[in-house]
Amino acid sequence: MAGGISDAVVDEVKGRIDLADLISSYGVNVRQTGGRFMACCPFHQEKTPSFSISPEKGFYHCFGCGESGDAIKFVEKMEGLSFVDAVRKLADRCGVKIEEKVDPEAARRGRLYALMAELAAFYHRCLLKMKEAAVARDYLAKRELDEKVQEEWLVGYAPNGVAPIIRWGEKYGYTPEEIEAAGVIKGPSRPGDQGYHRFGGRLMFTIRDKRGRVVAFSGRQLVERKNSGKYVNSPETAIFKKSNVLFGFDKAAGEIVRAPHREIICCEGQIDTIRLHASGFRTAVGSQGTAFTEEHARMVKRVADAAVLMYDDDSAGHKATVKVARMLLAMEMPVRVVALPGGDDPDSFLRTHPASDMQALMDGAESIVSFQHRVERAKEARPDSIDAVSRVSKALLATMAACPSAVLRASLVNEASRLLGIPAASLSEELSRTKVEPFAAERRTAAERTPECDFDPVPDEASSADGFVPPETQPAPPPIREKALMAFLMANEYDRTLDGMIGSYLPPETLSHDFSRRFVATWRNEAAKGEDMMGAFADALGPVERGWFDSLLEESVNTEASALSATDILEDFVRSLWIERLKRDRGGLPASGGAEADERRMKISMDIKRFRQSRWRVVKEMIEDFKTKEIAKGQ
């Protein structure tokens, strides 16, 4: 069972879906060839169809890029959805009713989703018809955002005062308490106080989650007020978590998976994102001025293979570019950077230049290493001095260290070597000693921002609780694959068969993170004794590790669960985690270690290849051989 959806329901959904029709509905040209259907793969560029679809078996496979799966996996890939969300979407499509576990908060969240959708439509009507919204219409005309764009993105205007919103709620059946729970108004704090409308008098941008549901708003100031932020954003609510939402992601996800190189464009503000889409760059998303998080990076990784960053060309924008790049590199994604000329942002550039000029800039975008090298050198009075080169190289090494991919990292090292004039072997040796810096959001100060920046950290007096709060520097969380393993185990508690497999084939040292090792040890103890031990484990955790644990509770079971048994899934985990361990061993070898190190490096590379390509029987034999050698080494 995943996310409260039974296996029987999953099977019924897959049984009712015609896979060929489903794939065709995403704009893929499907042609029948005998008992199968063929198409050009939607996941990579090809001229000759190699994407095979078998509706009878409910399975697809691309002989070109290796992508394969069922209807659920296809929707996940095409729309960047989780397994559970993809099942829900397909269930709606084929008329299967999902009876999920009773959730006492589900009805409340459902009311909030409906409230936010209707309120977004109300704000849009206000923009079109209200006399006081003339200032908003004038602003949009000045920014050259026409009514078609306004309708597509559900841009609106929030009337001044709390009374219009209360009246709207009465008309549509929503109580002031529900409107307050949605983060729209704040109720009276003392007798005689009328409360306030968080967004009153502002131009409204509608924020949607990855499923396209309205979950929040961002209101832009139209008339300058002292001590009032240029933008005011919805606070977090029962349906809105800032770390789970990227502006425009619901529109961009499908475009990204169909793009030639599955490359996402990341920018900062809503207007930048809207302008990019309106100009034909429909793979753009915006981080909305809040810190880009690891959850955002995971969202991006589900649909994209590479990223182009377009942030402001100022100190704050440079810092944001490097921080986001490191998170995406940690997902093994190549990152390029577009530096817009003359202090432009994407909106201002595209209003004064044709889309072809932006495309030319994207075609010539520099790598993150080249960008950071240029930015760091510009800070130095004597950039070619020894101490300056040392500082610049240290900054580049911190970025490259975030990347676990040996191939991508080697490419970055070679480029850094050329830019710095330092031998690649020396950089590789230094890189092996460079610790990965934890990702911590940093608050932008007012001095770091330009007047044209889309977001201002100074909040409204009425919304001071919504200001940015810089979190403390946190330790690096477990790697993604280890998190996935733990989420899978949490969904399969007390399974002694899996416990036996872990004991035989996944020794603790295969896991790189201490939290992962402690979690798996507790899970195994629980499985062996048949007693609940995870509760005590969670209660003993500190706040950071408890946050990791809680996120595991929310994670879906590995997506392959829809087609494979639990033991099959664990076999895949064992195989991939051993590969990661071997990569770490290979990365720890000295770059200039002579023939012995080169021979060891070649041997590890061959072992990695065998782990990837061999059947499970051979993988088990290889693990037993490794364990025997480890025991002999210890003696």
C-alpha positions as CSV (number, residue, x, y, z in Angstrom):
1,M,0.0,0.0,0.0
2,A,1.4,3.4,-1.0
3,G,0.0,6.7,0.4
4,G,-3.2,5.0,1.6
5,I,-3.9,3.5,-1.9
6,S,-4.3,-0.2,-1.9
7,D,-2.4,-2.5,-4.4
8,A,-5.8,-3.7,-5.6
9,V,-6.8,-0.1,-6.6
10,V,-3.4,0.4,-8.3
11,D,-3.9,-2.8,-10.3
12,E,-7.5,-1.8,-11.3
13,V,-6.3,1.6,-12.5
14,K,-3.6,0.0,-14.6
15,G,-6.0,-2.6,-15.9
16,R,-8.5,0.1,-17.1
17,I,-6.0,2.4,-18.8
18,D,-5.3,1.9,-22.5
19,L,-1.6,2.6,-22.5
20,A,-1.4,3.6,-26.2
21,D,-4.3,6.0,-25.8
22,L,-2.7,7.5,-22.7
23,I,0.6,8.1,-24.4
24,S,-1.1,9.5,-27.5
25,S,-3.0,12.0,-25.2
26,Y,0.3,13.6,-24.4
27,G,0.9,14.6,-28.0
28,V,3.0,11.5,-28.9
29,N,2.4,10.2,-32.4
30,V,1.7,6.5,-31.8
31,R,1.4,4.0,-34.7
32,Q,0.4,0.4,-34.6
33,T,2.9,-2.3,-35.8
34,G,1.4,-5.8,-35.5
35,G,0.4,-6.4,-31.9
36,R,2.5,-3.5,-30.6
37,F,2.6,0.2,-31.0
38,M,5.6,2.3,-31.8
39,A,6.5,6.0,-31.4
40,C,9.4,8.4,-31.3
41,C,10.5,8.4,-27.6
42,P,9.1,11.4,-25.7
43,F,12.0,11.2,-23.3
44,H,14.8,11.8,-25.8
45,Q,15.3,13.1,-29.3
46,E,15.1,10.5,-32.1
47,K,14.1,10.4,-35.7
48,T,13.4,6.6,-36.0
49,P,10.8,5.3,-33.6
50,S,12.3,3.0,-30.9
51,F,9.6,3.5,-28.2
52,S,7.7,0.3,-28.0
53,I,4.2,0.2,-26.4
54,S,2.4,-3.0,-25.4
55,P,-1.2,-2.1,-24.3
56,E,-1.9,-5.8,-23.6
57,K,0.9,-6.0,-21.1
58,G,0.5,-2.4,-20.0
59,F,4.2,-1.7,-20.5
60,Y,6.4,0.5,-22.6
61,H,10.2,0.4,-23.4
62,C,12.5,2.6,-25.4
63,F,15.3,0.7,-27.1
64,G,17.1,4.0,-27.6
65,C,17.4,5.5,-24.1
66,G,16.3,2.5,-21.9
67,E,13.2,4.3,-20.4
68,S,10.5,1.7,-19.5
69,G,7.6,1.4,-17.2
70,D,3.8,1.3,-17.0
71,A,1.0,3.9,-17.2
72,I,1.8,5.2,-13.7
73,K,5.5,5.6,-14.4
74,F,4.7,7.4,-17.7
75,V,2.5,10.0,-16.0
76,E,5.1,10.4,-13.3
77,K,7.8,11.2,-15.8
78,M,5.7,13.4,-18.1
79,E,4.2,15.5,-15.3
80,G,6.8,15.3,-12.5
81,L,4.3,13.7,-10.1
82,S,4.8,11.4,-7.3
83,F,3.6,7.8,-7.6
84,V,0.5,8.5,-5.4
85,D,-0.4,11.7,-7.4
86,A,0.0,9.8,-10.7
87,V,-2.3,7.1,-9.5
88,R,-4.9,9.6,-8.4
89,K,-4.7,11.4,-11.8
90,L,-5.1,8.1,-13.7
91,A,-8.0,7.0,-11.4
92,D,-9.8,10.2,-12.2
93,R,-9.2,9.5,-15.9
94,C,-10.6,6.0,-15.9
95,G,-13.3,6.4,-13.2
96,V,-11.8,4.3,-10.4
97,K,-12.8,5.5,-6.9
98,I,-9.9,5.6,-4.5
99,E,-10.9,4.7,-0.9
100,E,-8.0,6.0,1.1
101,K,-7.4,5.7,4.8
102,V,-9.6,8.0,6.9
103,D,-7.8,11.3,7.2
104,P,-9.5,13.7,9.7
105,E,-7.9,16.7,7.9
106,A,-8.8,15.7,4.4
107,A,-12.2,17.4,4.4
108,R,-10.6,20.6,5.8
109,R,-7.9,20.6,3.1
110,G,-10.5,20.0,0.5
111,R,-12.4,23.1,1.6
112,L,-9.2,25.1,1.5
113,Y,-8.4,24.0,-2.1
114,A,-11.9,24.9,-3.1
115,L,-11.7,28.3,-1.3
116,M,-8.4,29.2,-2.9
117,A,-9.6,28.3,-6.4
118,E,-12.7,30.4,-6.1
119,L,-10.9,33.2,-4.4
120,A,-8.3,33.3,-7.3
121,A,-11.2,33.6,-9.7
122,F,-12.7,36.4,-7.6
123,Y,-9.4,38.3,-7.6
124,H,-9.2,37.9,-11.4
125,R,-12.8,39.4,-11.8
126,C,-11.8,42.3,-9.5
127,L,-8.8,43.0,-11.8
128,L,-11.1,43.1,-14.8
129,K,-14.0,45.0,-13.4
130,M,-13.3,47.0,-10.3
131,K,-12.8,50.7,-10.6
132,E,-10.1,50.7,-7.9
133,A,-8.2,48.1,-9.9
134,A,-7.3,50.6,-12.6
135,V,-3.9,51.1,-11.1
136,A,-3.3,47.3,-11.4
137,R,-4.5,47.3,-15.0
138,D,-2.3,50.3,-15.8
139,Y,0.7,48.4,-14.3
140,L,0.1,45.3,-16.3
141,A,-0.3,47.4,-19.5
142,K,3.0,49.1,-18.7
143,R,4.6,45.6,-18.2
144,E,3.0,44.5,-21.5
145,L,1.1,41.6,-20.0
146,D,-2.1,41.3,-22.0
147,E,-5.5,39.9,-21.0
148,K,-4.7,36.5,-22.5
149,V,-1.7,36.1,-20.3
150,Q,-3.5,37.5,-17.3
151,E,-6.2,34.8,-17.8
152,E,-3.8,32.0,-18.4
153,W,-1.9,32.8,-15.2
154,L,-5.1,33.9,-13.3
155,V,-3.5,37.3,-12.4
156,G,-5.9,39.3,-10.1
157,Y,-6.4,42.3,-7.9
158,A,-7.2,42.2,-4.1
159,P,-9.6,44.9,-3.0
160,N,-8.7,47.0,-0.1
161,G,-10.0,46.2,3.3
162,V,-11.2,43.0,5.0
163,A,-15.0,43.7,4.4
164,P,-15.0,42.7,0.7
165,I,-13.4,39.4,1.5
166,I,-15.8,38.6,4.3
167,R,-18.8,39.5,2.0
168,W,-17.3,37.2,-0.7
169,G,-17.0,34.4,1.9
170,E,-20.6,34.8,3.0
171,K,-21.8,34.7,-0.6
172,Y,-19.8,31.5,-1.4
173,G,-20.3,29.8,2.0
174,Y,-16.9,30.3,3.5
175,T,-16.5,31.4,7.1
176,P,-14.0,34.1,8.3
177,E,-12.2,31.3,10.2
178,E,-11.7,29.3,7.0
179,I,-10.5,32.4,5.1
180,E,-8.0,33.1,7.9
181,A,-6.8,29.5,7.8
182,A,-6.1,30.0,4.1
183,G,-3.7,32.9,5.1
184,V,-5.8,35.6,3.3
185,I,-7.1,37.6,6.3
186,K,-6.2,38.1,9.9
187,G,-9.0,38.2,12.4
188,P,-9.5,40.9,15.1
189,S,-6.8,40.9,17.8
190,R,-8.7,43.1,20.2
191,P,-12.2,44.5,20.7
192,G,-13.2,46.9,18.0
193,D,-10.5,45.7,15.6
194,Q,-11.8,44.7,12.2
195,G,-8.8,42.5,11.3
196,Y,-7.0,43.1,8.0
197,H,-6.8,41.7,4.5
198,R,-3.2,40.5,4.0
199,F,-3.2,41.4,0.2
200,G,-5.4,44.5,0.1
201,G,-4.7,46.8,-2.8
202,R,-2.1,44.5,-4.4
203,L,-1.7,42.9,-7.8
204,M,-2.2,39.2,-7.2
205,F,-0.3,36.3,-8.6
206,T,-1.8,32.8,-8.2
207,I,0.5,30.1,-6.9
208,R,-0.3,26.5,-7.8
209,D,1.1,23.2,-6.7
210,K,2.6,20.7,-9.1
211,R,-0.9,19.2,-9.6
212,G,-2.2,22.7,-10.7
213,R,-4.3,23.4,-7.6
214,V,-4.3,26.9,-6.2
215,V,-2.5,26.9,-2.9
216,A,-1.2,30.4,-2.3
217,F,-0.9,34.0,-3.5
218,S,1.8,36.5,-3.9
219,G,0.7,40.1,-3.9
220,R,2.7,43.0,-5.5
221,Q,2.6,46.5,-4.1
222,L,1.1,49.0,-6.6
223,V,1.3,52.2,-4.5
224,E,4.5,52.7,-2.5
225,R,4.0,52.6,1.3
226,K,6.5,53.0,4.0
227,N,7.5,49.9,5.9
228,S,5.6,47.8,3.4
229,G,7.2,45.0,1.3
230,K,7.1,45.1,-2.4
231,Y,5.7,41.6,-2.3
232,V,3.7,39.9,0.4
233,N,3.4,36.1,0.2
234,S,0.9,33.6,1.7
235,P,2.0,32.1,4.9
236,E,2.4,28.4,5.1
237,T,-1.0,26.6,5.5
238,A,-2.4,23.1,5.6
239,I,-2.2,23.1,1.8
240,F,0.9,25.3,1.1
241,K,4.5,24.5,2.0
242,K,7.0,26.9,0.4
243,S,9.6,24.1,-0.1
244,N,7.1,22.1,-2.2
245,V,6.1,24.7,-4.7
246,L,7.9,26.3,-7.7
247,F,5.9,29.0,-9.6
248,G,4.9,27.7,-13.0
249,F,6.0,24.1,-12.3
250,D,2.6,22.8,-13.1
251,K,2.8,24.3,-16.6
252,A,6.5,23.6,-17.2
253,A,6.8,20.0,-16.1
254,G,5.2,18.5,-19.2
255,E,7.1,20.8,-21.5
256,I,10.4,19.9,-19.9
257,V,10.0,16.1,-20.4
258,R,9.2,16.7,-24.0
259,A,12.1,19.2,-24.5
260,P,15.0,18.0,-26.6
261,H,17.5,17.9,-23.7
262,R,15.0,18.0,-20.8
263,E,16.5,21.3,-19.6
264,I,14.6,23.4,-17.1
265,I,15.0,27.2,-16.8
266,C,15.1,28.5,-13.2
267,C,14.6,32.2,-12.6
268,E,13.4,34.3,-9.5
269,G,10.2,36.2,-9.9
270,Q,6.7,35.5,-11.2
271,I,6.8,38.1,-13.9
272,D,10.1,36.7,-15.2
273,T,8.5,33.2,-15.3
274,I,5.4,34.5,-17.1
275,R,7.4,36.5,-19.6
276,L,9.5,33.5,-20.5
277,H,6.5,31.3,-21.0
278,A,4.7,34.0,-23.1
279,S,7.9,34.3,-25.2
280,G,8.0,30.6,-26.0
281,F,10.3,29.4,-23.2
282,R,7.8,27.2,-21.5
283,T,10.2,25.2,-19.4
284,A,10.7,28.1,-17.0
285,V,9.9,28.0,-13.3
286,G,10.4,30.6,-10.5
287,S,11.5,30.2,-7.0
288,Q,9.3,33.2,-5.9
289,G,12.1,34.9,-4.0
290,T,12.1,32.3,-1.3
291,A,15.1,30.0,-0.7
292,F,15.6,27.3,-3.2
293,T,15.5,24.0,-1.2
294,E,16.5,20.4,-1.6
295,E,12.8,19.5,-2.1
296,H,12.7,22.0,-5.0
297,A,15.9,20.3,-6.4
298,R,14.2,16.9,-6.1
299,M,11.1,18.3,-7.9
300,V,13.3,19.5,-10.7
301,K,15.2,16.2,-10.9
302,R,12.0,14.2,-11.5
303,V,11.4,15.9,-14.8
304,A,14.7,17.5,-15.9
305,D,18.2,16.3,-16.8
306,A,19.8,19.7,-16.9
307,A,19.2,23.3,-15.8
308,V,19.8,26.8,-17.0
309,L,19.8,29.5,-14.3
310,M,18.7,33.1,-14.9
311,Y,19.1,35.1,-11.7
312,D,19.8,38.8,-11.1
313,D,23.2,40.0,-12.1
314,D,24.1,41.4,-8.7
315,S,25.8,40.1,-5.5
316,A,22.6,38.5,-4.2
317,G,21.8,37.0,-7.6
318,H,25.4,35.6,-7.8
319,K,25.1,33.9,-4.4
320,A,21.7,32.5,-5.3
321,T,23.0,31.1,-8.6
322,V,25.9,29.3,-6.9
323,K,23.7,27.9,-4.1
324,V,21.0,26.6,-6.5
325,A,23.7,25.2,-8.8
326,R,25.2,23.2,-6.0
327,M,21.9,21.7,-5.1
328,L,21.2,20.7,-8.7
329,L,24.8,19.3,-9.1
330,A,24.1,17.2,-6.0
331,M,21.3,15.7,-8.2
332,E,23.9,14.9,-10.9
333,M,22.4,17.6,-13.2
334,P,24.7,19.8,-15.4
335,V,24.1,23.5,-14.7
336,R,24.5,26.4,-17.1
337,V,24.1,30.1,-16.4
338,V,22.7,32.9,-18.6
339,A,24.1,36.3,-17.6
340,L,21.8,38.9,-19.1
341,P,23.4,42.1,-20.3
342,G,23.0,45.6,-19.0
343,G,21.4,44.7,-15.7
344,D,18.3,43.2,-17.4
345,D,16.2,40.4,-15.9
346,P,14.3,38.0,-18.2
347,D,11.2,40.2,-18.3
348,S,12.9,43.4,-19.2
349,F,15.2,41.7,-21.7
350,L,12.3,40.0,-23.5
351,R,10.3,43.2,-23.7
352,T,13.2,44.9,-25.5
353,H,14.6,42.0,-27.5
354,P,13.2,39.3,-29.8
355,A,12.9,35.8,-28.4
356,S,15.7,34.7,-30.8
357,D,18.2,36.9,-28.8
358,M,17.2,35.1,-25.6
359,Q,17.6,31.8,-27.4
360,A,21.1,32.8,-28.5
361,L,22.0,33.7,-25.0
362,M,20.8,30.3,-23.8
363,D,22.7,28.5,-26.6
364,G,25.8,30.3,-25.4
365,A,25.2,29.9,-21.7
366,E,28.3,29.3,-19.6
367,S,28.9,26.4,-17.2
368,I,28.5,27.0,-13.5
369,V,32.3,26.7,-13.2
370,S,33.0,29.3,-15.8
371,F,30.3,31.6,-14.2
372,Q,31.7,31.3,-10.7
373,H,35.3,31.7,-11.9
374,R,34.4,35.0,-13.6
375,V,32.4,36.3,-10.6
376,E,35.1,35.3,-8.0
377,R,37.9,36.9,-10.1
378,A,35.9,40.1,-10.3
379,K,36.0,40.4,-6.5
380,E,39.8,40.4,-6.5
381,A,42.0,43.5,-6.9
382,R,44.8,41.3,-8.3
383,P,43.1,38.3,-9.6
384,D,46.3,36.6,-10.9
385,S,48.1,36.8,-7.6
386,I,48.8,33.5,-5.7
387,D,46.4,34.3,-2.8
388,A,43.6,35.4,-5.2
389,V,44.0,32.2,-7.3
390,S,43.8,30.2,-4.0
391,R,40.6,31.9,-3.0
392,V,39.0,31.4,-6.4
393,S,40.0,27.8,-6.7
394,K,38.7,27.1,-3.2
395,A,35.3,28.5,-4.2
396,L,35.2,26.4,-7.3
397,L,36.2,23.3,-5.4
398,A,33.3,23.8,-2.9
399,T,30.9,23.8,-5.9
400,M,32.4,20.8,-7.6
401,A,32.5,18.8,-4.4
402,A,28.7,18.9,-4.3
403,C,28.5,16.8,-7.5
404,P,28.6,12.9,-6.8
405,S,28.7,12.0,-10.5
406,A,32.2,11.0,-11.4
407,V,31.8,11.8,-15.1
408,L,30.2,15.3,-14.5
409,R,32.8,16.1,-11.8
410,A,35.7,15.2,-14.1
411,S,34.3,17.5,-16.8
412,L,34.0,20.3,-14.2
413,V,37.6,19.7,-13.0
414,N,39.0,19.8,-16.5
415,E,37.2,23.1,-17.2
416,A,38.4,24.6,-13.8
417,S,41.9,23.4,-14.6
418,R,41.9,25.3,-17.9
419,L,40.4,28.5,-16.3
420,L,42.7,28.5,-13.3
421,G,45.9,27.3,-15.0
422,I,46.2,24.5,-12.4
423,P,46.8,20.8,-13.4
424,A,43.6,18.7,-13.3
425,A,45.4,16.1,-11.2
426,S,46.2,18.7,-8.6
427,L,42.6,19.9,-8.5
428,S,41.3,16.3,-8.3
429,E,43.6,15.6,-5.4
430,E,42.4,18.7,-3.6
431,L,38.8,17.9,-4.5
432,S,39.1,14.5,-2.8
433,R,39.8,16.4,0.5
434,T,37.1,19.0,0.1
435,K,34.1,18.5,2.3
436,V,30.6,19.0,0.8
437,E,29.2,22.2,2.4
438,P,25.7,21.8,3.9
439,F,22.9,23.7,2.0
440,A,21.7,26.5,4.2
441,A,19.4,29.3,3.0
442,E,20.8,32.7,3.5
443,R,18.7,35.8,4.1
444,R,19.1,38.5,1.5
445,T,19.7,41.9,3.1
446,A,18.1,45.1,1.7
447,A,21.6,46.4,0.7
448,E,22.1,43.3,-1.6
449,R,18.9,44.0,-3.6
450,T,18.3,46.4,-6.4
451,P,15.1,48.5,-6.6
452,E,14.0,46.4,-9.6
453,C,14.3,43.1,-7.7
454,D,10.9,41.3,-7.6
455,F,11.0,40.5,-3.9
456,D,11.8,42.7,-0.9
457,P,12.6,41.1,2.5
458,V,10.9,44.0,4.4
459,P,7.4,42.7,5.3
460,D,4.2,44.6,5.7
461,E,3.5,45.8,9.3
462,A,0.4,43.6,9.0
463,S,2.4,40.5,8.0
464,S,5.6,40.8,9.9
465,A,5.4,37.2,10.9
466,D,5.9,36.3,7.2
467,G,9.3,37.8,6.8
468,F,12.2,35.6,5.8
469,V,13.9,33.8,8.8
470,P,17.4,32.5,8.1
471,P,17.6,28.8,9.2
472,E,20.6,27.7,11.1
473,T,23.3,25.9,9.2
474,Q,22.3,22.3,9.1
475,P,24.3,19.1,8.5
476,A,24.0,17.5,5.1
477,P,21.1,15.1,4.9
478,P,21.4,11.5,3.7
479,P,21.9,11.0,0.0
480,I,18.7,10.6,-2.1
481,R,19.1,6.9,-2.7
482,E,19.6,6.2,1.0
483,K,16.5,8.3,1.7
484,A,14.5,6.3,-0.8
485,L,15.7,3.0,0.8
486,M,14.6,4.2,4.2
487,A,11.2,5.3,2.9
488,F,10.8,1.9,1.3
489,L,11.7,0.1,4.5
490,M,9.3,2.3,6.5
491,A,6.5,1.1,4.2
492,N,7.6,-2.5,4.7
493,E,8.0,-2.7,8.5
494,Y,8.5,-6.2,10.2
495,D,9.4,-7.9,6.9
496,R,11.8,-10.6,7.9
497,T,12.6,-11.6,4.3
498,L,13.9,-8.1,3.6
499,D,15.7,-8.1,6.9
500,G,17.5,-11.3,5.9
501,M,18.5,-9.8,2.6
502,I,19.9,-6.7,4.2
503,G,21.9,-8.8,6.7
504,S,23.4,-10.8,3.9
505,Y,24.0,-8.2,1.2
506,L,23.9,-4.7,2.6
507,P,26.5,-4.3,5.4
508,P,26.3,-0.9,7.3
509,E,29.5,0.4,5.7
510,T,27.7,0.3,2.3
511,L,25.6,3.3,3.5
512,S,27.5,6.6,3.6
513,H,25.4,8.5,6.1
514,D,25.4,7.9,9.9
515,F,21.6,8.6,10.1
516,S,21.0,6.0,7.4
517,R,23.0,3.4,9.2
518,R,21.2,4.0,12.5
519,F,17.8,4.0,10.8
520,V,18.5,0.7,9.1
521,A,19.9,-0.9,12.2
522,T,16.7,0.1,14.2
523,W,14.5,-1.2,11.4
524,R,16.2,-4.5,11.3
525,N,16.0,-4.8,15.1
526,E,12.3,-4.0,14.9
527,A,11.8,-6.7,12.1
528,A,13.7,-9.3,14.1
529,K,11.7,-8.8,17.3
530,G,8.4,-7.9,15.8
531,E,8.1,-4.9,18.2
532,D,7.6,-1.2,17.4
533,M,11.0,0.5,17.9
534,M,10.8,3.2,15.3
535,G,8.7,5.4,17.6
536,A,11.5,5.4,20.3
537,F,14.1,6.0,17.6
538,A,12.2,9.1,16.3
539,D,11.6,10.5,19.8
540,A,15.3,10.4,20.6
541,L,16.3,12.4,17.5
542,G,17.3,16.1,17.5
543,P,15.3,18.6,15.6
544,V,17.2,18.3,12.3
545,E,17.3,14.5,12.2
546,R,13.6,14.5,13.3
547,G,12.8,16.6,10.3
548,W,14.5,14.0,8.1
549,F,12.6,11.2,9.8
550,D,9.2,13.0,9.4
551,S,9.9,13.6,5.7
552,L,10.4,9.9,5.3
553,L,6.9,9.3,6.6
554,E,5.6,11.5,3.8
555,E,7.6,9.9,1.1
556,S,5.9,7.5,-1.3
557,V,7.0,4.0,-1.7
558,N,9.6,3.6,-4.5
559,T,7.7,4.0,-7.8
560,E,8.8,0.6,-9.0
561,A,6.5,-0.8,-6.3
562,S,3.7,-0.7,-8.9
563,A,5.4,-3.4,-11.0
564,L,8.0,-5.2,-8.8
565,S,7.9,-7.2,-5.6
566,A,9.4,-5.9,-2.4
567,T,12.4,-8.3,-2.8
568,D,12.9,-7.2,-6.4
569,I,12.9,-3.5,-5.2
570,L,15.4,-4.3,-2.4
571,E,17.7,-6.1,-4.9
572,D,17.8,-2.9,-7.0
573,F,18.6,-0.8,-3.8
574,V,21.4,-3.2,-2.9
575,R,22.9,-3.1,-6.4
576,S,22.7,0.8,-6.6
577,L,24.1,1.3,-3.1
578,W,27.0,-0.9,-3.7
579,I,27.7,1.0,-6.9
580,E,27.7,4.3,-4.9
581,R,30.1,2.7,-2.3
582,L,32.5,1.7,-5.1
583,K,32.3,5.2,-6.6
584,R,33.2,6.6,-3.2
585,D,36.2,4.2,-3.0
586,R,37.3,5.2,-6.5
587,G,36.9,8.9,-5.7
588,G,39.1,8.5,-2.6
589,L,42.1,7.3,-4.6
590,P,44.9,9.8,-5.1
591,A,44.9,11.4,-8.6
592,S,48.7,11.0,-8.8
593,G,49.0,7.7,-7.0
594,G,51.0,6.0,-9.7
595,A,50.4,2.7,-11.4
596,E,49.0,1.0,-8.3
597,A,46.3,3.6,-7.9
598,D,45.5,3.6,-11.7
599,E,45.2,-0.2,-11.6
600,R,42.9,0.0,-8.5
601,R,40.8,2.7,-10.2
602,M,40.4,0.5,-13.3
603,K,39.4,-2.5,-11.2
604,I,36.8,-0.5,-9.4
605,S,35.4,0.8,-12.7
606,M,35.1,-2.8,-14.0
607,D,33.3,-3.9,-10.7
608,I,30.8,-1.0,-11.1
609,K,30.1,-2.1,-14.7
610,R,29.6,-5.7,-13.5
611,F,27.2,-4.6,-10.7
612,R,25.2,-2.6,-13.3
613,Q,25.0,-5.3,-16.0
614,S,25.0,-8.7,-14.1
615,R,22.0,-10.7,-12.9
616,W,21.2,-10.8,-9.2
617,R,22.9,-14.2,-8.8
618,V,26.2,-12.7,-10.0
619,V,25.7,-9.6,-7.8
620,K,25.3,-11.8,-4.7
621,E,28.5,-13.6,-5.6
622,M,30.3,-10.3,-6.0
623,I,29.0,-9.1,-2.6
624,E,30.1,-12.3,-0.9
625,D,33.5,-11.9,-2.4
626,F,33.8,-8.3,-1.2
627,K,32.8,-9.3,2.3
628,T,35.3,-12.2,2.4
629,K,38.1,-9.8,1.3
630,E,37.0,-7.2,4.0
631,I,37.1,-9.9,6.7
632,A,40.6,-11.0,5.5
633,K,41.8,-7.4,5.5
634,G,40.5,-6.9,9.0
635,Q,42.5,-9.9,10.3
